């Protein structure tokens, strides 16, 4: 089942990266007694969710089919799915089976009209070189007919020739908001296909490349209002040039990505229903905690 692209003309899809983390128990899910279907619950409030787990392990067909049955179907909802890390971080470990399994994930979502984009996230060490551009072209050849979007972290990719290169391959460009450390790619509003994309990682400079940093500490950040306003302006610029635009918050620790996505949606006038009362309370507490951290680091 395919969905008409005109239905999504300049549409912005906002949501979190992933739908359940252990540290969300006392924040995102604190107001729910007993067990909760996290995917069903989160997708009832947002128009998009980025599937993070596929980056670490390619799920079975039955698992993906289960996901499609648990998201809301009234109106519109789309998944963005992250490409398995073997294709972006260590291509030497990928096999024909990995390619087949990844395509099966994509096909299940596409058949249910739930596929928004496939995100290929490359690491900071992946610089703009001839060999790496060649690899991107080869990756596109492996996945020729999917809405593939590439995410670069290194500033060397910020070049007009790269935009032309991506357009020729029909590859989307993932704009990112990340801590400005070393030669990090800055916030941009680049669009190279019909799909616009913005990922918000937070701006926690202190732990981004720290020796003792881990996934939680790197993404422990709460956006301030003026920072969210900057992201709103960027998203609107992206959306003006794309058929559909994804804005994904990846500052997941303690539920901050959910609270920031909620505020962001309200700023754009896209809050689809009243938010849970405990989200509003937890969001306020989270902002107060982060304000304390900001002042401490000044």
N, C-alpha and C positions, 0 to 999 in steps of 0.2 A: 504494500500500500504506500503510494507516494503522496506527498502533500504539495500542493501548489505553492511555488516560491512567492507568488504575489500575496499569499496569505501572510507572509512574514516580512513584507516590505518595510524596511527600516525598523523592524521589531528588535527590542532589547530583551534578552533572556538573562536574568540575574539569579545567581545561586552559589552554594558552597562547593568546595572540593571535598568530596566524600560525604557520607551521611551519618557516620557513627564513629566516635572515638571514646576510649575509656574515660578520659578526663571531661567528657560532656555529661556524665551521669548527674553531677550536682549543679549543672548550669542549664544546658539545652533541654535535658529531659527531667529536670528536678521536679516539675509539676505533674508528672505522670506517675500514678501509682501502679506498681507491678511491672510486668514486661511490656515492652513497646516495640512495634514494628518501625524501626528508625527510618527506613526508606519511605514507607507509606506516609509517615508523619511529616518528615522534612519536605517531601515532594508536594504535600498538600498546601504548602506556603510559598514555594518558589517555583518558577517556570523552568528552571534548569538545575541539574546536578552534574558535576564533573566526576566521572568514575575514576577514582584514584587507584583502586586495588588492582586494576589491569596492568598497571605499571610494574607491579611486583610479581604478579602471577596471572596467567591467562585463565579465566574461569571456564567451566564447562558450559555446554550449550543449555543444559537444564537450569543452571544457576542464572544465566542471563534471561532465559524465558521467565523464570520466577520474578526477576526484577521488573520485567515489562508488565506483569500482572498486578504489581503492587503500587505502581504510580498512578496518580490521578489521570483520568482520560478526558474529563470535561475541559473545554477550552483547549489549551495546548501546553504541552510539556515536552522538553527535549533533553536527552542525555548528550554530554560530551564524554568521549571515552579516551583515556590516555593509552597511547601505544606502549606495548611491552618494552621494558627498559633494555632488553637485549638488542633492539633495533636502534637505540639511541646512545646507550652508554657502553655496551660491550658487544658489538656485532659478531664477534667470534663465537659467541655461545648460541646464536640463533640457529634454528634448524628449519627444514621444510615444514615440519609439524607445527612449529611456532607460527609460521606464516599462515598455515591453513587454519589453525585454531583462532588466531587473531581475526582473520577474515570471517570466521563463523560468528564471532561476537558481533562484528559490524553488520553482518547480514541479518541476524536476528533482530537487532535494533532497527535496522532499515525496513525490514518487512513489517514491523509494527508501527512505522512512521514515528519512531522515537529517536532517530539518529540526527544529532545536530552537527557534530564535528568529531574528528579524530585528532587528538593533540600529540604531536611528537616533541617531547621535551628534551632538549639537548643540554648537557652540562656546561658550566662556565669554561671548562678547558677546551670545548669544541669551538675553535676560532675560525674565522673566515679565511680559509686557505683553498687552493685549487683542489687538493685531495678531498677536503670536506665538502666542497660544492659538488664534486663528482659523486660523492657518496649520497648526497641529498637527491641528486638526479636518479641514482640507482634505487634509492628508497621509494621515490615516486613511481618508478617503473614496477616495483613490487606491489604497490598499492595504487593502481592507476585510476580507479573509478570511485574514490571515496573523497569526502570533503576534508582533506588533510591540511592541518595547520601546524606550522613549525614554531617552536619557542627557542629562541637563542638567549643566552645570558650575557655574552661577551660583547662589548661595544664595537668590535671590529666588523660586526654584521650591519652596523648602521651606515648604509651606503646606498646611494641611488641605484647603482648597478645590481645590488642584491635584490632590490625591489623588482627590477626588470626581470632578473633571473627567476624569481618566484612567480611572477605573473606568467612568464613563458611556460612554467611547469604547472600552472594552476594550483599553486600552493599558497595557503593563507599565511599571514604573518601574525604572530601572537605578540601583542604589545604587553609589556609587563611593568608593574610598579614594584621595585625591589630596592633594598638598601644600596645607596651609592657608595660602593667600596671598590677601590682599585679601578679597573676598567669595566665596571658593570654597565650594562645597557640602560640608558635613561628611559623615562616615561615618554612614549611616542603615541601617535594616532595613525599608524600606517595601515592601509587596507590594500591587499593585492588580489583578492577574489571576492565573491559575493558574501563570504563569511568574515565578519569582523570579530576580533577576539581581544579581550583585556583580562589579564590575570593579576590579581593583587596579592602580593606576598607579604606585605607589611614593610616596615622600614627600620627593623631592628639591627642597626649597624654594629652594635657591640658584640653580637653573637653570630653574625652571618658567616664569617670565616674564622671564628675563634677556634682554638685548638681543642677546647672542651665543649664546643657546641654540639648539639644533637638536633634531631628533627623538631622536638618540642620547643627548645630554647630559640632556635632560629626563627620559628614562626609564631613566637609569643609576642604579639603586637596588637594594639587597638588603635585604629585610625582616629585621629582627631577630626572634628567637624570640618575645619578648613581643608584638611587633606582629602576628606570624602568629597567636598565640593570640587576640588581640583580633578578628582577622578570622574565625577559626574560630567564636568566639562569635556574631559577627554573622551568619555564614552559617547557623548552626544556627537562629537566630531567624527568618531569612528562610525557610529550608526548612520550618519548622513551619507556615508560612502558605501554602505553595505546593505544587502537584503536583510540579513539577520546578524545580530551582534551578541556575543556571549560576554558577560562580565562575571568572572568567577573569583571569589575570595578564597585565598589559600592560607590565611593566617589562623589556622585551625585551633591552636591550643586554647583550652578553657572555653571553647565555643565562640571565640572572638569573630571568626569568619561568618558565623550565623548572624551575630548581632550587627556586624558591619554591613552585611548583605541586606539585612532588614532596614537599616537606616538609609542605605543607598537607594533601595527600592522606593522608600517613602520620599526621598529627595526628588526622584524622577517621576513621582506620582504613579508608581506601578505596584504599590502594596495591594495584593489581590484580595486580602481579607484581614479582619482584625488579628493582630498578632497575639500570641499567648501572653497572658499577664505576667507570668514568671519570666518570660523572655525580656519584657520591658524592665522588670526589676533587676534581673541578672545583668542586663546590658548596662544599666546605670551603675551598678556596683563595679562591673568590669572597667567602665570608663574611669571611675574614681581610682581604682587600683592602678591603672595605667598612667593617670595623671601624676600619681605619687612617684611612679618610676621615672617619668619624664623630668620632674623637678629634682629628683635625686641625682640624675645624670647631668644636670646643667652645670 
